[in-house]
Structure formats: structure tokens, C-alpha cells
Amino acid sequence: MIEIKHLYKRYGRFLALNDFSLNVAQGELFGFVGSNGAGKTTTMRICVGLLKADGGEVLIDGENMLRNHRALAEKVGYVPDYFGVYKSLSASEYLHFFANAYGIYGKEADKLSEELLDLVNLTNKRDTDVNGLSRGMKQRLCLARGLVHNPDILFLDEPASGLDPKARYELKEILKNLSSMGKTIIISSHILPELAEMCTSVGIIDKGHLVLQGSIEEIHRAAAMSSPLNLTVNENQIDDVFAILQSNPYVQKVTAQGSILKIVFTGTKEDEGKMLASLVSSNIAVNSFYREEGSLESLFMQIVSGQAAEPKKRS
């Protein structure tokens, strides 16, 4: 279990993390999504010991890792948002270099290198200069590097950025395989649908604060509820309908297109029913009432603008 509690981080006057808290269960493939500058990389760098927090804790199995960097280094692996490969080395030599850095030498390093290359589907590239690898292959090699010391937890910062569809698919399958092996994986992106394809749960960060966390099923349900409600009434009742809707606390915005009203509504299905009942009891002729099909993109945009209804955060 990873518990991030009340993290704060400032860069001068800019508050990058603002009382940020997050729980990730063991073995979870967790998607960490937010706009550029939302605080994803800052959070990850603090969690892997590369950046000092101004306040807060990072607990792994109940132990505050920010006070024990040696234990932290053993438990976590990190794949940053840049490759960091050495052009003069082959793929195998590259992994040997990092194995040596962890005190692994000789036949043990040979065996580890082969196992990791096989794990990331690069066995046939063992003798290829890293400069000759494709972007997707370099990303998989960096993933192998992050696994050299067999960490329990793996942080990946925007690993799919710039990858073509085939490379993204290959990376996704490798991460699912690692998750099935018991690794806890936290992967960041600014694209919610991309994470929803591979992750078991997702958290959204905005302005350094966690604004949503839930399972993929909960996220999809929230997406379905994030699109506007369409209400069709008689045009001569538009003003009366506006008055009724504006008194509803869950109605955020109403726009009219002839006899069709589009309603940004943040309540539950039950709240929708109560709103419809209030219209009918006021003798409003409701000709149609339905919600547009939702999307993960629209959910993300509404959440970061503070308009969407959120799945309940896990405690």
C-alpha cells in the first residue's frame, strides 16, 4: 500500500502541490492523470526520492519513506519522461551498466540482462546500439532499466508520450504483464482515455490537488453523467422552465436552442428524477428528456474546470 499524505511543494511563489493525498493499493495499475503543470512529475519525483517535499509523508507499508531513502531506493523504480540512454552502448551493455550500479556483476548480470530484455520484448535487439532503437524500443529499454533492482513499485512518467499506436499497445501489454506479476505501477499521462485502456483505477490531479480518484468502472460512470441533459419543452414555457431550473442546486448552466434546453447537471440519477418531477408538477409539457452520450475527454475537461460530479474518493 502506498499512502501519500498531505504533500506540499513550492517553487518560489508557485504552489505545485497543495495538500496532495493519494492511496494506491498493492498490485494496482494506477493511472495518474492531469494537465501539463498539474503536479504529476513533482509528485513522482518526491515519491522516488529525487525531490524534497516542503511537507507531508509518503508511506509504503506504513513506513515513512521520505525519512529512509535507502529503503525507498530498494522498493521503487522510476522511468522518467526522458530516455536517458547512452548512445555508445548496446541494449545489453546498457542494462549491464545499471546492473553493475546495483552491485550485480558477471553471470548474474548476464542472466538479469537477458531476462529483462525478454520481459520487454527486446531479446532480438540485445546487440543493437541504443541509438539505433526506435522511440518505442528505447522506452521499453528504459522500463527494463527501472526493473533492474526488482522494485515492488514502479513509477512511470508519461511513458507513452510520442509513441505510435503499435508502440503504445506493446507498452500497455508489458505493463499489464508486470501488474499480473504483483508489481504496483503508477503511470502518469495528460490523456485520460489512454490510461483508462490499461489501468485498474485512476486519480486526477489539478493545480496540485487530487480532485478525483476511482476505479475504471467508476470513472466510466462519471463520464456517462458528465454530458449535458437535453430537455425539450414548448417554447411558450421556456421562461418558466428557466426559473425552475435556476432554483435547482445541481444545475450549473442552462442554454436554449429553440425549444431544446441543454443543462449542465452535477446531481445523481435520483436528482435528475426529482428535477424532472418538479417540472411535471409545475405543468411543464416535457416532450423529451435525455442525457447526451458521455466521454472521458469531456469528463476530464469538466473536472479540471470544477463542473463535473466526481466519484467518491477512496479513504
N, C-alpha and C positions, 0 to 999 in steps of 0.2 A: 504494500500500500504506500502510495506517495501522497503526502499531505503538505500542500503549500499553504502557509498561514500568514495572512496579513503582510504580504510583501510590499515594501515601498522602495522606490528608486528615483532619484532626481538626477538630472543632468543640468546643472546650473538652476535656472528658474523653471525648467520644464519637468513636470512630474510624469515620469514614464510609467511607473507602476503606482497605483493608488489603492492601498488596502486590498491587494490581489490575493484571493484564496481559491484553492482548487484541490479536489481529491481525485486520484486515479487509482482504480483497483488493480491488484496484481494480475498480470496476464492480459490486461486490456490493450487494445489497439485504439489509442485515443487520438482524435483529431483536434488540433488546436488552431482555430481559425480567427482571423482578424485582418483588418485593412493594414496596408503598409504604415508603419509607425504606431500601431496599436499597442505594442509592448511584447510581442511574441518572442523575438530574439533576445530581448533583455531578460525575460523570464527564463528562457532556456539557459542562457549564459550564467545566470545566478544559480540555477539548479545543478549545473555541472561544475561549478566552482571557478568559472573564468571571470566572474564579475561579482563584486561585493555589493550586497544589498544594504540599503540605509535602514532597514527594519524588517522584521518578520523572520519566519522559520521555514526550512524545507526538511520535513521529516520523512525518513524511509524506514518502515517497520518500527516507527515510534522514536527513532533516534534523530536528533537534530544534526543533519549532515553539514550544515554551514560552520559547525564547530569542529568537525572531524574530516578534513579534506582528504586524508589518506584513505579512510573508509569510503568516502564519496567517490574517489577516483577508481576504486575497485568495483563499485556497484553500478556505475553509469558509463555509457558510451555516448559519444557525441559526433554527429555528422553535420558540420556547419553548412551555411548556404553558399560556400565556395569550395572548389575541389581540393586545392592544396596538394596536387600531385607533383612528383618530381620527374621532369621530362627525361632525365638521363637514365632512368631505371625501367626495367621491365615490370610487368604486373606482379610477377612472383618476387622480384627483388624489392619492390615497394612494400609488400606485406612482410618480407623478411626484416626490412629495416625497422618497422614498427614492432614486430615480434621481439627483436633484439632490445628495443627500448623498454619492453616489459620484462626483460630478463629471460627471454625464451631463445635458445640458440640451437644450432646443429640440426640433428634429425628431428627433434621436437618442433623446431621452427619450420622445417621442410614439410612435416606432416600437417601442421596447422595451416600453412600457406595453401596446400593442396585442398584441404577441407573447406577453407573459406572461399577459394576460387570456385570450387564445385557448388557451394551453397548459393553463390551469386551468379552462377552460370557463366563463368569466365575461364573455365579449365582450358579451353582451346586458345586462350589469349595469354597463357602464363608467360610466354617468352616475348610477347609483343611490347614494344616501348609504349609507356603510358601516353606519350604524345600522339601515338597513332590510334588510340582508342576513340570511339565515338563519345559524344557527351553522355549518352545513357550508360555506356560501359564505364566511363570514369565515375559516374555517380554510384554505380554498383560496386566499383572497387573501393570507393570511399566508405561505403556501407560496410564492406568487409573489414576495412581498417578499424572501424568503430567497434568491431566484434572481436578483435584480436585477443583482448583480455577476458572474453566471455562474460560481459556485464549482464546483470539481471534486467537493467533498464536501459533503453536506447532512446535518445533524443535526436530527432532529425529535423533540421531547419530548412523548410521549403525544398525538399529533395526532388520534387517533380518539376521545379521551375525550369522552363526551357526545353523540357523533354518532349519528343514527338509521341503520338498515341501509342505506338508499339513499345517504346521505352517506358512509358508510364505504366502500361499493362504489365510489363516484366517486373518493374519495381513493386507494383502492387502485389503481385503473386509472391514475390520473395518476402515481403513484409507479412503477408498472411501466413506464410510458412513459419517465419520466426515467431509470430504470435502463437501458433499451434505448438511450438516448442517450449512455451511458457515464458517467453520474453515479454516484458511490459514495454510498449512502444508508444512514444508521444511524438506525433508528426505535425508540423505546422504548415499552414498554407493560407493564402488570402482568397481561396476559391472553395466555398462550402460544398458544392456538388462533387468536387474532386475527392474530398475527404469522405463524403457520405458513401462513396463507392467501395471504400476499403475498411472503414473504421467501425468499431462496435459502439462508440459513443463520441460525442463532440462537445467542446466548450468554445464559446465565442468571447473574445476579449475586445473591448473598445475603450479607448482612452485610459488604458492601464487598469481596467476594472473588468472582472468577469460579469458578463451580462446574461449569459445563458449556459446551461450545461444539461445534457440529457442523452439518452440512448438514441440510436439512429431512428428507431420507431417513433420516439417522442419528437424528434426533430421533423420527421416527415408529417406527423400530425399537426405540429405547429405551422409547417409550411402550408398545409391544407387550410388552416384557419387564418393565414396571413393575407389572403387576397380579399378584395372588396366584395361586399354584399351588393347584389343588384336588386333593386326594388322598383317595380313598375306599378304606377297608380294613375288615376285620372288626373289630367293636367289641372283641372279646376280645384284639386285638393292639394296641390304642391305646397302652398304656404302652410296649410295645417300640418302636413307631414313634416316639414322642416321644423316647426315648433315642437312637435312631439319628439323628434329625433334629437334635437339640441338639448333636451332635458335629460337624455339618457347618458349616464356617466361613461359608458363604454363606446360611445360614438365619438370618434376623433375628428372626422371630417366627412362632409356631405357635398357632393357635386351633382348638378342636374344636367341631363341631356334630354330635353323634351320631357316626356313622361317617365323617363328612367332615372332613378337616383342611384348613384354609386356611394356606398357607405364604407368608410374605414372603421371597422368594428373590432375591439380588442377583447370582447367577452367570450364566454364559453358557448357551446351549443344550447345549453339551457337558457343562457342570457339572450341568445338570438330568439328563442321561442317566446320569451317574455316580451321582447320588443315587438315581435310580430303580433302577439296577443293584444298589446296596448294599442297598436294601430287599428286592429279589427274592432276592438271595443269602443274606439273613437269614431266608428263608422267610416273608416278609410277603406275604399274599394281597392284591395290589393290584387292586382292582376297577375303578378309573378313575383317570386322571391327566391333567390338562389345565390350561392357564392361562386365566384369565378374559380377556375382551377388554380391551385397554388403552385408555387415553385420555390426551390431552395434559394435561388438568387433573390427573389422578392422578399423572402423571409429575412435573409441576411441584411438587405438594404433597410428594411423596416426596423430591424432590431438595433442596428447601429445608429438609426435616426430616432430611436426611442418610441416607435409607434407600435411595435408588434407585441402580441401576447406571448409570453415565454413559458416553456415547460418548467415545471417546478425544479429548482436547483436541488441537487443531492446534498444532504448534510454529511 
